[in-house]
Amino acid sequence: MPVSRKRAQVTLTDVARLAGVSVATASKALNARDEVAPATRRRVQQAAEELSFQPNVLARGLISGNTRTIGLLTDELSAARFAIPVLLGAENALGNEQMSVLLCDARGDAIRRQHYIRTLLARQVDGFIILGDANDLRPSLTRSIPVPVVYAYCESDDPADLSVVADDAGGAHLAAEHLVSLGRRRIAHITGDPGYRAARDRALAFAAGLSSAGLSLVGEPLFGQWSQRWGRHATSRLLASHPDIDAIFCGNDQIASGVTEALRDLGRTCPDDVAVVGYDNWEVFATECRPPLTTVDLNLEQLGATAVRHLFAALDGDQHSGVVRQPGRLVVRESTGVAPSSR
């Protein structure tokens, strides 16, 4: 009984021999080149199907000029809180177009990063997505990459590059508008490390949002750590100096979770006495908090898909530059509510 041919052993030469054409003609037929007659193309395609032929992607890339493969370069993926959903959104958008992703994690090492750039270029990737995890400014890598590049959840420091980032200011405005619409008037802000641009941008935009409604932030923004412990500590400080606070906007959901714990310990109810809004829509904190958190969702998967859309445009010759801000959305849960009518 003859041994069946393994799929990995089937070559373009085998397809050409079965179809009765030259290797060059078989290649042109499988790549849908116009110079091949329709009947010949059908014969070659039938031979390829019969042999279960899987084309060599790199070899096809040399002929067609593209490999339908994108290089995705990131740092510290194992500890990345925000990069994962961006990656999932990008991978899903690429998969919908039958494109593949080669993922490389540089782990914050410049030498490793340059090694991966060279490796991905050697694999003939059609373009790059540079993936961040802090929505912050980062050095451009474009000079060393001769194919289109889009930066996702980070902003290149070169204005000629195209960066897709989360709209931190827009999200903070959503929080301000929501609290004001509920009749809250004594509103404070507790947030994280001021070294993060996201923390600074959210604080400034939130104060501006209150100002547009004729209100002022109670006290200065309280910057600290992105932690529940800091949320508890900052709430105690805040209520000691401003006991009439009726709402707190938090820089992330971890802080907000700590804020609700401190409010309970201090005998304040949420949302009746103090409404609380978080940021990020981090499910493990937002939904398990008591009460569940109203929070701003960054729409990170959509951000990843938006980055892919702009990369596709660049691959088609429609190259853009500047910064695209992906809007967030407010997810309303029990930690905010209509203020009592006596207010």
N, C-alpha and C positions, 0 to 999 in steps of 0.2 A: 504494500500500500504506500503510495508516495507521501512524503512528508509535506504538509502544507507550508507555503511560504509565509514567513513572519512578516507582519506589516512593516516593521522597522527595516527589513532588508529590501523592500521594494524601492526601486529607483526610477528616476525619470526615463532612463534608458529602457527599463522593462516596459513602461507605458508606451514609449515610442515604438518598440518592437512589436507589441501586441496590436497597436493601431496601424502599423505599417507606414509610419512616417519617420522623418528624421527627429533627432532630439531637439533641435532648434524649433521645428514646427510644433512638436508636443509642448514645449515650453510656452511658445506664443499662444497656443490654443488654451492652455490652462490659465494663462494670464489675460485672456479675453482680448488679445491684440487683433486689430481690425484686418491685418493682412492675411488672416487665415480664413478659408472658406467655411461657411456655416456647417456643411456636411462633414468636413474634416474636423472641425471643432467638436461636433457631437461624437464622432468616432473616438477621438482622444479622450473626451470626458467619460465615455462609456468604458473605455479601457482602464482609466484611472479608478472608476468605481468598482470594476470587476476585480482589480488587484488590491483594492483598499489602499490606494496610494495616498500618503500624507506628504505634501510638499515640504521641502526644507525651507523654513521661514527665512533664514539668512540668505540662502541662494536666491529665493524669489525677490528678496529685498534688493539684491545686486541688480536684478533685471528691471524690477518695477520702480525702484527708487524709494520704496518704503517697506517697512516690515510690519506695520500695524501693531507696533509695540511702543509703549511709553515707559520711560524711566521715572520712578518716583523716589526722590531722595529726601530723607528726613534725619532727625537727630533724636537720640534717646527715646525710641519708640516704646521700649518696655515700661517707661515711666510717664508716657504721654497721656494725659487726661483728655486733651482736646483733639489731638491729631487723629485718634482712632476713628471717630465718626466722620471727620473730613475725608480720611482715607477710604472709608466704606462708601461714602457718596461718590467719590471719584472713581473707585473701582466699579461701582454699579453702572455709572454713566459710560465708562469705557467698555464694559461688558455688553451693554446694549448696542454698541457699535461694532461688536466682535473684535475689539482690540484687547491686547494683553498688557499686563503691568509687570514690570520688573522692579521690585521694592528693595531698596538698600538703606540700611540704618547706619549712619556715620558715627553714632554714639558721641557726638560732640567733639570728635577728633578731626582736625583739619587735614591731616595726612590721609586718614581713612576716607574722608570726604572726596579728596582729589583722586584717590585710587578708584572709588566707585564711579566717579564721573568718567574716568578713562575706560573703566570696564563697561559701563553702559553704552558709551560711544562705540566701543569695539563691537558691541552687540547690535549696532546699527539702529538704535532706538530713533523713532521719528521726532520725539520731543521730550521735554522734561517738565515735571511738576516738582517744585521745591516746597516741601511741606513743613510748616512751623507748628509750634505748640503754645505760643504766647501772644499771638496777634500783634507782635511787636516788630520793630525795625531790625533788619538783619543785613549784613554785607551782601552785595550782589555777587552772584556766581556766573553771570551770563557771559562775561568775557571769555571764559574758558569752555563755553558750550556752544558749538556751531549750529545747533538746531533750536527751534522755538522753545522758549521757557516761560512758564507761568508760576508765580509764587502764590501759595495758598495758606491762609491763616498766618501769614507773616507779610511784612512789607519790605520790598527791596529798597536799599538806600539809593539806588539809581533811578531817577524819575523816568528814564527811558524804558524801564521794565514795566511789565503788567503784573499787578498784585491784587489778589482777591482777599479781603479781610472782613471780619465781622464788624458790624456797625455798632461799636460800643456806645457812642454818643446817642445814636438813635434809640438803642435799648434803654438807656437811662431816661430819655425823654418819655418813653412809654410808661416807665415806672412813675415818673413825676405826674404825668397826666392822669394816670389811674388813681393815685392817692388823692390828688386834688379833686377829681370827680366824685370821690366818696365823701367829700366834706372835711378831709383832714387838713389841719392848718398849722400844727406844731410838729414839723417833720425834721428828722435828723438823718444823718448818713454815717454808717459804719462800714469801713472797707478794708482792703488788704494792703499789701506792700506797695508803697508809693514808687518803688523802682520799676513797677510794671506800668507801661503806658496805659493799659486797659483801666487800671485803678484811677489814674489821673484823669483820663478822658471821661470816665463815667461820673466822677465827682464833679467835674466842671459842667458837664452837660446836665446833670441832675439839678445843680444849683441854678443854671440858666432856665431850666424848665419851670422851676418854682417861681423864679423871678418874672417870667412871662405871664404867670397867673397872679402876680402881685404879692407873692410870698417870699420870705427869706428863709434860708436854711437855719435851723436852730443850732447855734454853735458852729464850730468848724468841722469839716469832715474828720472823722477819727480813723487814721491810717494805722494798720498793724499787721497782723498775720492773717493768712487765708485759712483760719481754723475756727472750730467751735469754741475752743478755750478763749480766743480773742473776742469772739462774739459775746460770750458770757461776761468777760471782764469789762469790755467797752460799754455794755448795757448798764452794768452797775455804776460805772463812772458817769454815764450820761444821765441816768435817772436821779443820781445824787445831786447833780447841778441843774438839771432841767426836769423836775418831776411832772411837769404838765405835758410832756411829749405825747402825741397821739398817733405817730407813725414813724417807722424806721425803714429806710431803704438800705439794703445790704449789698456789698460788693460781690458776694457769691452766696451759694446756698449753704455752704458749711458755716459761714458766719451767721447767716440767718437762722440756722438750726440752733446755734448757741444762744442767739438773741431770744428765741422763744423759750428756751430752757430757763434763762435768767429772768425773763418776765414772770414765769410761773413761780420761781423761787421768791421773787419780790412781791408776789401777791397781785400781779397785774394779769388781766385776761387778754388773750389775743384771739380775735381782732377787736373785741368790744372796747377795751381800754387803749390798746396800741396795735395798729395794723402793721404787718411786716411783709416786705417784698424782698425776695432774693434775686439771684442772677445765675444763669447757666442752665437751669432746668436739669440739674443732675439728679436723676431719678432716685438714687439711693438716699439722698437727703430730702429732696423736694416732696416725694410722696410719703416717706416714712416719718417726716417731721410731725410734731403735734402742736398745732393743727397743720395739715398739709400746706405747703408753701405756694403762694402766688409768686411767680418768678418769670424772668425773661429768658426765653429759649433762643439760643444763638443760631438755630437752623444750620448746624455744622454740616450735615449731610448734603443739604442744598448748596452750601458754600463749596464743597468738593465738586459737586456736579457743575456749578457755575465755572469753576476753574477749568474743568475739562472742556466746557463749551467754548471758552476763550482760547484754549489751546487748539481745539479743532479749527477755529477761525484763523489762527496764526498759521496752522499747517496748510490752510487753503489760500494763504497769501494776504489775509486780512489781519495784519499785525497791529495791535494797539499798545498804548503805554499808559501809565498812571495807576490810580488806585480805584478798584471797584469795591464798594461797601455792601456786603450782603445784609439785608434787613433782618432783624430778629422779630419775635412775636411775644406778646404777653400771654402767659398761661395763668388763668385765674383759678385759685383754689381757696381753701377756707381761711387762710391767714390774713386775708383782707375782707372787709365787709362794709356795708353801708353804715356810716357813722351815726350814733344815736341822735335823735331829732333835737335834743337839748343843746347840742354843740352850736 
